């Protein structure tokens, strides 16, 4: 169990997630695309702790290798 376990249960994402009109993959991607790679990787790692599939999708849209980021 990680520190993010409870968040993972609360934030079980579906395929396309909109919350209050925000796309939870595209919005963070747009913001993170401006950041240095190390920052992108760190944030993908954190998101992956909450929900692995969400982290994978975020990494993919940023052009990162999710398996390398999680290692």
HUQUIWO-V680485 format. One record per backbone hydrogen bond with DSSP energy under -0.5 kcal/mol. NH is the residue of the N-H (numbers start at 1). CO is the residue of the C=O. If there is no record, write none. Layout:
nh->NH co->CO
nh->NH co->CO
//
This chain:
nh->5 co->2
nh->8 co->4
nh->9 co->5
nh->10 co->6
nh->11 co->7
nh->12 co->9
nh->13 co->11
nh->17 co->15
nh->18 co->16
nh->19 co->22
nh->22 co->19
nh->24 co->17
nh->24 co->22
nh->27 co->23
nh->29 co->25
nh->30 co->26
nh->31 co->27
nh->32 co->28
nh->33 co->29
nh->34 co->31
nh->35 co->32
nh->39 co->36
nh->40 co->36
nh->41 co->37
nh->42 co->38
nh->43 co->39
nh->44 co->40
nh->45 co->41
nh->46 co->42
nh->47 co->43
nh->48 co->44
nh->49 co->45
nh->50 co->46
nh->50 co->47
nh->51 co->47
nh->55 co->51
nh->56 co->52
nh->57 co->53
nh->58 co->54
nh->59 co->55
nh->60 co->56
nh->61 co->57
nh->62 co->58
nh->63 co->59
nh->63 co->60
nh->64 co->59
nh->66 co->64
nh->69 co->65
nh->70 co->66
nh->71 co->67
//
